[in-house]
Amino acid sequence: MKIKFLVIRLSSIGDIVLTSPVVRCLKKQVEGAEVHFVTKKKYESLVSPNPYIDRVHTFSDSLSGLIHQLRQEKFDYIIDLHQNLRSNRIKSSLGVPSFSFQKLNIQKFLLVGLKINLLPENHIVDRNLETLSAFDVKNDEDGLDFFIPENEKFNVAELPEKHQKGYVAFVIGGTWATKKLPVEKVIEICNGISFPVVLLGGPDETGEAEVIVRETGNNVFNLTGKISLHQSASLLPGARVVLANDTGLMHIAAAFKKKILSFWGNTVPAFGMYPYQADPASEMLEVSGVKCRPCSKLGYRKCPRKHFRCMKEQDAAKAIAWIEKNFGD
C-alpha cells in the first residue's frame, strides 16, 4: 500500500542538506513510502537529483498556487522540517496529520541573549529524525546525502596541473559577514602552507578572493563566483582537506565524509549544526573568552560590538598545523 509523505524544508542550502537523512530513512524504512519534497524554487536543484525523493514541489513568492497543487496530491502525512508561518499555512491548508520539527526558539534565545545553554546536545539531524518516530524510523547512521548530476560536475582537468594532484578546498563564503573568516586570516593561512589551494564561494566573495590571490603565492586558484554550486560541491570529494566557515558547503563536505576544519564566529556548534559525521580528523576552531558569543543564531552584516574578535583572533597557526598534519594522510 502506498503512503504519501510531504516533507517541508523551504530554505536554505545547509538546512536542506541536513534533511537528507530524513528522506532516505523514510523512503527505505517505511514500506510503500512515496516521498515528496517542497522547497523554494531557487533550491530545487539541491533536492531534485535525490533518488529518495519521488517528486519536488516549488514556489517562488505566492503559496496559493503551490497549495492548490499540493491538494491534488492527497498526502497521507506531512513532515514539517521548517516550522514557520509558511509551512504552518501549508499544513493547515492540506488538513492531514503532520509531524513538526521542534525549533527550540526559547532555548536559542536564552543562549544568544543570556548565554544560558539549555539546548540538547544532539545534532539537528537527530532532531529532524525525531519527526519520524511515529513510523518507527531509525537513524541508519549513513550520514548526509548530496547528489550531483554528472553533467554538472567541474572538470578537474581545468585546474592548474599541480592542483590536479591534490588540493586544499578553502570555502571562504558565507551568508553573513560575521560567519566569515576575515580576508587577512585566509591570506595568513594560505601563505603558511605550500599545498595547492582552491578558493570556493559565491559572487559576493569575488572581490575578497582577488585580494587573497594578490597577497598569496601562485598555489592559490580562485573559483569564487565563477562556477555553480554543484560544480563547487563536486570539487569537495577530491580535496585532501576542506576549510570552511559555518555555511552550506561545510555540510556538503560532511556528506562526502571529508576532513573538515571549520571556523566558528558569531554562531556556535551548540546550536546543533556542526559538520555531521564528517571524517574523525575534523576539528572546529573557536576563539575562547569572547563573552558575546553567540550574538545571533544566524548572523549580521557586521559585528554588533565592532571588534569581531570571534573571527579576527582565530588561530591561523593552529589551522596551518592541522592542514600539515592531515593533507597527506
Sine and cosine of phi, psi and omega as CSV:
sin_phi,cos_phi,sin_psi,cos_psi,sin_omega,cos_omega
0.00,0.00,0.74,-0.67,-0.02,-1.00
-0.98,0.20,0.70,-0.71,0.08,-1.00
-0.84,-0.54,0.87,-0.50,-0.08,-1.00
-0.99,-0.12,0.85,-0.53,0.02,-1.00
-0.93,-0.37,0.63,-0.78,0.16,-0.99
-0.91,-0.41,0.89,-0.45,0.05,-1.00
-0.99,-0.15,0.77,-0.64,-0.03,-1.00
-0.93,-0.37,0.86,-0.52,0.24,-0.97
-0.49,-0.87,0.95,-0.30,-0.19,-0.98
-0.99,0.13,-0.47,0.88,-0.01,-1.00
-0.23,-0.97,0.10,-0.99,-0.28,0.96
-0.93,-0.38,-0.41,-0.91,-0.18,-0.98
-0.84,0.55,-0.85,0.53,-0.05,-1.00
-0.88,0.47,-0.67,0.74,-0.01,-1.00
-0.89,0.46,-0.61,0.79,0.01,-1.00
-0.93,0.36,-0.67,0.74,0.05,-1.00
-0.86,0.50,-0.60,0.80,-0.03,-1.00
-0.95,0.32,-0.17,0.99,0.08,-1.00
-1.00,0.03,-0.14,0.99,-0.13,-0.99
-0.87,0.50,-0.58,0.81,0.06,-1.00
-0.89,0.45,-0.49,0.87,0.01,-1.00
-0.90,0.43,-0.77,0.64,-0.05,-1.00
-0.93,0.37,-0.57,0.82,0.02,-1.00
-0.92,0.40,-0.76,0.64,-0.03,-1.00
-0.91,0.41,-0.61,0.79,0.03,-1.00
-0.89,0.46,-0.73,0.68,-0.05,-1.00
-0.92,0.39,-0.63,0.77,-0.11,-0.99
-1.00,0.08,-0.41,0.91,-0.13,-0.99
-0.96,-0.29,-0.31,0.95,0.02,-1.00
-0.97,-0.22,0.92,-0.40,-0.05,-1.00
-0.88,0.48,0.78,-0.63,0.03,-1.00
0.99,0.17,0.18,0.98,-0.04,-1.00
-0.93,0.37,0.78,-0.62,0.17,-0.99
-0.92,-0.40,0.91,-0.42,-0.16,-0.99
-0.97,-0.26,0.86,-0.50,0.10,-0.99
-0.94,-0.33,0.44,-0.90,-0.06,-1.00
-0.71,-0.70,0.72,-0.70,0.05,-1.00
-0.89,-0.46,0.72,-0.69,-0.01,-1.00
-0.44,-0.90,0.09,-1.00,0.08,-1.00
-0.94,0.35,0.50,-0.87,-0.05,-1.00
-0.82,0.58,-0.62,0.78,-0.06,-1.00
-0.91,0.42,-0.30,0.95,-0.02,-1.00
-0.96,-0.30,0.12,0.99,-0.06,-1.00
-0.83,0.55,-0.64,0.77,-0.07,-1.00
-0.91,0.42,-0.31,0.95,0.02,-1.00
-0.96,0.29,-0.50,0.86,-0.11,-0.99
-0.93,-0.38,-0.38,0.93,-0.06,-1.00
-0.88,0.47,-0.51,0.86,0.04,-1.00
-0.98,0.20,-0.10,1.00,-0.08,-1.00
-0.95,0.32,0.90,-0.44,-0.06,-1.00
-0.93,0.36,-0.22,0.97,0.02,-1.00
-1.00,0.04,-0.04,1.00,0.03,-1.00
-0.95,-0.31,0.83,-0.56,-0.05,-1.00
-0.99,0.16,-0.55,0.84,0.00,-1.00
-0.39,-0.92,0.63,-0.78,0.02,-1.00
-0.94,-0.34,0.73,-0.68,0.07,-1.00
-0.91,-0.41,0.69,-0.73,-0.06,-1.00
-0.73,-0.68,0.26,-0.97,0.14,-0.99
-0.53,-0.85,0.35,-0.94,0.03,-1.00
-0.96,-0.30,-0.85,0.53,-0.02,-1.00
-0.84,-0.55,-0.94,0.33,-0.06,-1.00
-0.98,0.20,0.63,-0.78,0.05,-1.00
-1.00,0.04,-0.23,0.97,-0.15,-0.99
-0.85,0.52,-0.75,0.66,-0.01,-1.00
-0.90,0.43,-0.63,0.77,0.03,-1.00
-0.89,0.46,-0.72,0.69,-0.03,-1.00
-0.88,0.47,-0.65,0.76,0.05,-1.00
-0.87,0.50,-0.69,0.73,0.01,-1.00
-0.90,0.43,-0.68,0.73,-0.04,-1.00
-0.92,0.38,-0.55,0.83,0.03,-1.00
-0.87,0.49,-0.55,0.83,-0.03,-1.00
-0.93,0.37,-0.34,0.94,-0.08,-1.00
-0.98,0.19,-0.40,0.92,0.01,-1.00
0.82,0.58,0.89,0.45,0.00,-1.00
-0.94,0.35,0.48,-0.88,0.08,-1.00
-1.00,0.03,-0.63,0.78,-0.05,-1.00
-0.59,-0.81,0.45,-0.89,0.10,-0.99
-0.88,-0.47,0.73,-0.69,0.10,-0.99
-0.92,-0.38,0.97,-0.25,-0.09,-1.00
-1.00,-0.08,0.96,-0.27,0.00,-1.00
-0.98,-0.20,0.24,0.97,0.02,-1.00
-0.90,-0.43,-0.74,0.67,0.06,-1.00
0.82,0.58,0.92,0.40,0.12,-0.99
-0.68,-0.73,-0.15,-0.99,-0.07,-1.00
-0.87,0.49,-0.67,0.74,-0.03,-1.00
-0.93,0.36,-0.70,0.72,0.01,-1.00
-0.92,0.39,-0.57,0.82,0.05,-1.00
-0.91,0.40,-0.58,0.81,0.05,-1.00
-0.91,0.41,-0.65,0.76,0.04,-1.00
-0.88,0.48,-0.73,0.69,-0.02,-1.00
-0.88,0.48,-0.73,0.69,-0.04,-1.00
-0.93,0.38,-0.53,0.85,0.00,-1.00
-0.95,0.30,-0.56,0.83,-0.03,-1.00
-0.99,0.11,-0.50,0.87,0.11,-0.99
0.89,0.45,0.61,0.80,0.07,-1.00
-0.88,-0.47,0.30,-0.95,0.00,-1.00
-0.83,0.56,0.67,-0.74,-0.04,-1.00
-0.71,-0.70,0.43,-0.90,0.04,-1.00
-0.76,-0.65,0.82,-0.58,-0.19,-0.98
-0.88,-0.48,0.62,-0.78,0.10,-1.00
-0.90,0.43,0.68,-0.73,0.02,-1.00
-1.00,0.00,0.91,-0.42,-0.11,-0.99
-0.98,0.22,-0.35,0.94,0.02,-1.00
0.83,0.56,0.70,0.71,-0.05,-1.00
-0.90,0.44,-0.57,0.82,0.01,-1.00
-0.91,0.42,-0.71,0.71,0.01,-1.00
-0.89,0.45,-0.62,0.78,0.04,-1.00
-0.92,0.40,-0.65,0.76,0.03,-1.00
-0.87,0.49,-0.67,0.74,0.00,-1.00
-0.91,0.42,-0.62,0.78,0.00,-1.00
-0.94,0.34,-0.68,0.74,-0.02,-1.00
-0.95,0.31,-0.73,0.68,-0.13,-0.99
-0.99,0.12,-0.63,0.78,-0.09,-1.00
-0.89,-0.45,-0.04,1.00,-0.02,-1.00
0.87,0.49,0.54,0.84,0.09,-1.00
-0.97,-0.24,0.89,-0.45,-0.08,-1.00
-0.99,-0.14,0.97,-0.24,0.08,-1.00
-0.92,-0.39,0.22,0.98,0.00,-1.00
-0.96,0.29,0.56,-0.83,0.05,-1.00
-0.92,0.40,0.42,-0.91,-0.04,-1.00
-0.99,0.15,-0.18,0.98,-0.04,-1.00
-0.97,0.23,0.41,-0.91,-0.02,-1.00
-0.95,0.32,0.39,-0.92,0.02,-1.00
-0.89,0.46,-0.45,0.89,0.08,-1.00
-0.87,0.50,-0.69,0.73,0.02,-1.00
-0.92,0.39,-0.58,0.81,0.07,-1.00
-0.93,0.37,-0.59,0.81,0.10,-1.00
-0.88,0.48,-0.69,0.72,-0.06,-1.00
-0.93,0.36,-0.38,0.93,0.05,-1.00
-0.88,0.48,-0.39,0.92,0.02,-1.00
-0.92,0.38,-0.25,0.97,-0.04,-1.00
-0.98,-0.21,0.13,0.99,-0.09,-1.00
-0.87,0.49,-0.54,0.84,0.00,-1.00
-0.91,0.42,-0.33,0.94,-0.02,-1.00
-0.97,-0.22,0.20,0.98,0.03,-1.00
0.85,0.52,0.56,0.83,0.05,-1.00
-1.00,0.05,0.73,-0.69,-0.02,-1.00
-0.91,-0.41,0.39,-0.92,0.10,-0.99
-0.93,0.38,0.87,-0.49,-0.01,-1.00
-0.99,0.14,-0.04,1.00,0.05,-1.00
0.88,0.48,0.42,0.91,0.05,-1.00
-1.00,-0.03,0.08,1.00,0.07,-1.00
0.97,0.24,-0.43,-0.90,-0.06,-1.00
-1.00,-0.03,0.37,-0.93,0.11,-0.99
-0.89,-0.45,0.58,-0.81,0.23,-0.97
-0.49,-0.87,0.87,-0.49,-0.11,-0.99
-0.94,-0.33,0.76,-0.65,-0.04,-1.00
-0.90,-0.44,0.86,-0.51,0.06,-1.00
-0.85,0.53,0.62,-0.78,-0.08,-1.00
-0.84,0.55,-0.62,0.79,-0.05,-1.00
-0.98,0.19,0.00,1.00,0.01,-1.00
-0.92,-0.39,0.23,0.97,0.03,-1.00
-1.00,0.05,0.54,-0.84,0.04,-1.00
-0.97,0.26,0.68,-0.73,0.03,-1.00
-0.98,0.19,0.95,-0.31,-0.07,-1.00
-0.87,0.49,-0.38,0.92,0.03,-1.00
-0.91,0.42,-0.27,0.96,0.02,-1.00
-0.99,0.11,-0.13,0.99,0.09,-1.00
-0.97,0.24,0.41,-0.91,0.13,-0.99
-0.82,0.57,0.48,-0.88,-0.11,-0.99
-0.82,0.57,-0.68,0.73,-0.04,-1.00
-0.93,0.37,-0.44,0.90,0.03,-1.00
-0.96,0.29,-0.42,0.91,-0.05,-1.00
-0.93,0.37,-0.22,0.98,0.00,-1.00
-0.99,-0.10,0.03,1.00,0.00,-1.00
0.68,-0.73,0.64,-0.77,-0.08,-1.00
-0.46,-0.89,0.30,-0.95,0.16,-0.99
-1.00,-0.04,0.83,-0.55,0.13,-0.99
-1.00,0.02,0.90,-0.44,-0.06,-1.00
-0.93,-0.38,0.96,-0.27,-0.01,-1.00
-1.00,0.06,0.97,-0.25,-0.06,-1.00
-0.99,-0.12,0.00,1.00,-0.05,-1.00
-0.99,0.14,0.11,-0.99,0.03,-1.00
0.12,-0.99,0.59,-0.81,-0.03,-1.00
-0.90,0.44,-0.60,0.80,-0.06,-1.00
-0.88,-0.48,0.60,-0.80,-0.04,-1.00
-0.87,0.50,-0.57,0.82,-0.06,-1.00
-0.97,0.23,-0.02,1.00,0.12,-0.99
-0.99,-0.16,-0.10,0.99,-0.16,-0.99
-0.98,-0.21,0.72,-0.70,0.10,-1.00
-0.90,0.44,0.77,-0.64,-0.02,-1.00
-0.86,0.50,0.48,-0.88,-0.03,-1.00
-0.81,0.58,-0.66,0.75,-0.05,-1.00
-0.90,0.43,-0.51,0.86,0.05,-1.00
-0.96,0.29,-0.63,0.78,0.05,-1.00
-0.88,0.47,-0.69,0.72,0.03,-1.00
-0.87,0.49,-0.69,0.72,-0.01,-1.00
-0.88,0.48,-0.67,0.74,0.00,-1.00
-0.93,0.37,-0.71,0.70,-0.02,-1.00
-0.89,0.45,-0.61,0.80,0.02,-1.00
-0.96,0.27,-0.28,0.96,-0.03,-1.00
-1.00,0.00,-0.06,1.00,0.00,-1.00
-0.81,-0.58,0.36,-0.93,0.02,-1.00
-0.96,-0.27,0.00,1.00,-0.05,-1.00
-0.98,0.18,0.47,-0.88,0.10,-1.00
-0.89,0.45,0.62,-0.79,-0.03,-1.00
-0.81,-0.59,0.70,-0.72,0.14,-0.99
-0.92,-0.39,0.85,-0.52,0.03,-1.00
-1.00,0.05,0.78,-0.62,0.01,-1.00
-0.85,-0.52,0.60,-0.80,0.01,-1.00
0.18,-0.98,-0.02,-1.00,-0.03,-1.00
-0.99,-0.11,-0.12,-0.99,0.01,-1.00
-0.85,0.53,-0.49,0.87,-0.02,-1.00
-0.92,0.39,-0.31,0.95,-0.05,-1.00
-0.99,-0.16,0.03,1.00,-0.10,-1.00
-0.89,0.45,-0.66,0.75,0.02,-1.00
-0.90,0.44,-0.70,0.72,0.03,-1.00
-0.89,0.45,-0.66,0.75,-0.02,-1.00
-0.90,0.43,-0.60,0.80,0.02,-1.00
-0.89,0.45,-0.63,0.78,0.06,-1.00
-0.90,0.43,-0.69,0.72,-0.01,-1.00
-0.87,0.49,-0.72,0.70,0.00,-1.00
-0.89,0.46,-0.65,0.76,-0.02,-1.00
-0.91,0.42,-0.53,0.85,-0.09,-1.00
-0.99,-0.15,0.09,1.00,-0.01,-1.00
-0.83,-0.56,0.03,-1.00,-0.01,-1.00
-0.98,0.18,-0.06,-1.00,-0.04,-1.00
-0.98,0.19,0.17,0.98,0.06,-1.00
-0.99,0.13,-0.10,0.99,-0.04,-1.00
-0.98,-0.20,0.83,-0.55,0.00,-1.00
-0.90,-0.43,0.82,-0.57,-0.13,-0.99
-0.99,-0.16,0.86,-0.51,0.08,-1.00
-0.86,-0.51,0.17,0.99,-0.02,-1.00
-0.90,0.44,0.75,-0.66,0.03,-1.00
0.95,0.32,0.06,1.00,-0.07,-1.00
-0.96,-0.27,-0.33,0.94,-0.04,-1.00
-0.74,-0.67,0.26,-0.97,-0.05,-1.00
-0.97,0.23,0.17,-0.99,0.06,-1.00
-0.87,0.49,-0.69,0.72,0.01,-1.00
-0.90,0.43,-0.62,0.79,0.04,-1.00
-0.91,0.41,-0.66,0.75,0.06,-1.00
-0.88,0.48,-0.71,0.71,0.00,-1.00
-0.88,0.47,-0.58,0.82,-0.04,-1.00
-0.94,0.34,-0.27,0.96,0.05,-1.00
-0.99,0.10,-0.23,0.97,-0.04,-1.00
-0.94,0.33,-0.68,0.73,0.00,-1.00
-0.85,0.53,-0.54,0.84,-0.04,-1.00
-1.00,0.09,-0.10,0.99,0.00,-1.00
-0.97,0.25,0.60,-0.80,0.08,-1.00
-0.95,0.31,-0.65,0.76,0.07,-1.00
-0.60,-0.80,0.37,-0.93,0.03,-1.00
-0.83,-0.56,0.78,-0.63,0.13,-0.99
-0.95,-0.32,0.74,-0.67,-0.11,-0.99
-0.44,-0.90,0.51,-0.86,0.22,-0.98
-0.98,0.20,0.06,-1.00,0.07,-1.00
-0.96,0.29,1.00,0.06,-0.09,-1.00
-0.49,-0.87,0.05,-1.00,-0.12,-0.99
-0.85,0.52,-0.68,0.73,-0.01,-1.00
-0.91,0.42,-0.40,0.92,0.11,-0.99
-0.88,0.47,-0.70,0.72,0.00,-1.00
-0.94,0.34,-0.57,0.82,0.06,-1.00
-0.91,0.42,-0.64,0.77,0.07,-1.00
-0.88,0.48,-0.61,0.80,0.05,-1.00
-0.90,0.43,-0.57,0.82,0.04,-1.00
-0.88,0.47,-0.48,0.88,0.02,-1.00
-1.00,-0.08,0.19,0.98,0.08,-1.00
0.86,0.51,0.59,0.81,-0.05,-1.00
-0.99,0.17,0.32,-0.95,0.19,-0.98
-0.98,0.22,0.90,-0.43,-0.12,-0.99
-0.87,-0.50,0.77,-0.63,0.19,-0.98
-0.96,-0.29,0.94,-0.35,-0.07,-1.00
-0.96,-0.29,0.61,-0.79,-0.02,-1.00
-0.95,-0.30,0.77,-0.64,-0.09,-1.00
-0.89,-0.46,0.86,-0.51,-0.01,-1.00
-0.96,-0.27,-0.98,-0.21,-0.07,-1.00
-0.96,0.27,-0.35,0.94,0.07,-1.00
-0.99,-0.11,0.22,-0.98,-0.03,-1.00
-0.71,-0.70,0.50,-0.87,0.04,-1.00
-0.85,0.52,-0.40,0.92,-0.02,-1.00
-0.87,0.49,-0.32,0.95,0.08,-1.00
-0.92,0.40,-0.24,0.97,0.07,-1.00
1.00,-0.02,0.31,0.95,-0.05,-1.00
-0.85,-0.53,0.59,0.81,0.09,-1.00
-0.98,0.20,0.20,-0.98,-0.03,-1.00
-0.83,0.56,0.83,-0.56,-0.12,-0.99
-1.00,-0.05,0.87,-0.49,0.03,-1.00
0.79,0.61,0.64,0.77,0.13,-0.99
-0.96,0.28,0.03,-1.00,0.04,-1.00
-0.83,0.56,0.64,-0.77,-0.03,-1.00
-0.85,0.53,-0.34,0.94,0.02,-1.00
-0.97,0.25,-0.13,0.99,-0.03,-1.00
-0.89,0.46,0.53,-0.85,0.04,-1.00
-0.66,-0.75,0.37,-0.93,0.06,-1.00
-0.88,-0.48,0.79,-0.61,0.00,-1.00
-0.98,-0.21,0.83,-0.55,0.06,-1.00
-0.75,-0.66,0.49,-0.87,0.06,-1.00
-1.00,-0.03,0.88,-0.47,-0.02,-1.00
-0.98,0.20,0.43,-0.90,0.09,-1.00
0.99,0.10,0.09,1.00,0.06,-1.00
-1.00,-0.03,0.99,-0.13,-0.19,-0.98
-0.93,0.36,-0.30,0.95,-0.02,-1.00
-0.99,0.11,-0.09,1.00,0.05,-1.00
-0.99,0.13,0.61,-0.79,-0.21,0.98
-0.98,0.20,0.59,-0.81,0.00,-1.00
-0.99,-0.13,-0.14,0.99,0.01,-1.00
-0.27,-0.96,0.46,-0.89,0.10,-1.00
-1.00,0.09,-0.19,0.98,0.02,-1.00
-0.89,-0.46,-0.97,0.26,-0.01,-1.00
0.34,-0.94,0.06,-1.00,0.00,-1.00
-0.72,-0.70,0.27,-0.96,0.08,-1.00
-0.95,0.30,-0.46,0.89,0.08,-1.00
-0.44,-0.90,0.32,-0.95,-0.06,-1.00
-0.88,0.47,0.82,-0.57,0.00,-1.00
-0.88,0.47,-0.47,0.88,0.00,-1.00
-1.00,-0.06,-0.07,1.00,0.07,-1.00
0.95,0.33,0.02,1.00,0.01,-1.00
-0.98,-0.20,-0.48,0.88,0.04,-1.00
0.79,0.61,0.60,0.80,-0.03,-1.00
-0.87,0.50,-0.54,0.84,-0.09,-1.00
-0.86,0.51,-0.41,0.91,0.05,-1.00
-0.92,-0.40,-0.59,0.81,-0.02,-1.00
-0.91,0.41,-0.42,0.91,-0.02,-1.00
-0.98,-0.20,0.26,0.96,0.07,-1.00
-0.86,0.51,0.61,-0.79,-0.10,-0.99
-0.99,0.12,1.00,-0.08,-0.02,-1.00
-0.90,0.44,-0.60,0.80,0.00,-1.00
-0.88,0.47,-0.63,0.78,0.03,-1.00
-0.92,0.39,-0.63,0.78,0.04,-1.00
-0.90,0.44,-0.69,0.73,0.01,-1.00
-0.88,0.47,-0.70,0.72,0.01,-1.00
-0.89,0.46,-0.63,0.78,0.01,-1.00
-0.90,0.43,-0.68,0.73,0.02,-1.00
-0.88,0.47,-0.73,0.68,0.00,-1.00
-0.85,0.53,-0.62,0.79,-0.04,-1.00
-0.95,0.31,-0.61,0.79,-0.19,-0.98
-0.97,-0.24,-0.25,0.97,-0.09,-1.00
-0.88,0.48,-0.66,0.75,-0.10,-1.00
-1.00,-0.03,-0.12,0.99,-0.05,-1.00
-0.93,0.36,0.00,0.00,0.00,0.00
